[in-house]
């Protein structure tokens, strides 16, 4: 299996896509220094998916 094949995770890909799509339409996400609870939650979901994909990594 190649490195590219090993990194394919549909859940992580979907979590990333959802976070990016939100950020693209969210004024708070696009404004430097502004906070967005939804954007942060979506990024947290993506990070959790990445940790689950690599259970041996310390996080």
C-alpha positions in Angstrom: 0.0 0.0 0.0 1.4 3.4 -0.9 1.4 6.4 1.5 -1.4 8.0 -0.5 -3.6 5.0 -0.1 -2.8 4.8 3.6 -4.0 8.4 4.2 -7.4 7.9 2.5 -10.1 8.1 5.2 -13.6 9.0 4.0 -14.7 10.3 7.4 -11.6 12.6 7.8 -12.0 13.8 4.2 -15.7 14.6 4.8 -14.9 16.3 8.1 -12.2 18.4 6.3 -14.6 19.3 3.4 -17.3 20.3 5.8 -14.9 22.6 7.8 -13.6 24.2 4.6 -17.1 24.7 3.2 -18.2 26.3 6.4 -15.2 28.6 6.6 -15.7 29.7 3.0 -19.1 31.1 3.8 -18.5 32.3 7.3 -17.5 35.9 7.9 -16.1 35.2 11.3 -13.9 32.3 10.0 -12.5 34.6 7.3 -11.8 37.5 9.6 -8.4 37.4 11.2 -8.7 37.4 15.0 -12.5 36.7 15.0 -13.7 33.5 16.6 -16.3 31.1 15.3 -17.6 28.3 17.6 -19.0 26.3 14.6 -15.7 26.6 12.7 -13.7 25.5 15.8 -16.1 22.5 16.4 -15.7 21.4 12.7 -11.9 21.6 13.0 -12.1 19.6 16.2 -14.2 16.9 14.5 -11.6 16.7 11.7 -8.7 16.5 14.2 -10.6 13.7 16.1 -11.1 11.8 12.8 -7.4 12.1 12.1 -6.5 10.8 15.6 -8.8 7.9 15.2 -7.2 7.1 11.9 -3.7 7.0 13.5 -4.4 5.3 16.9 -0.7 4.9 17.6 0.0 8.6 17.5 0.0 10.6 20.8 -2.3 13.5 20.6 
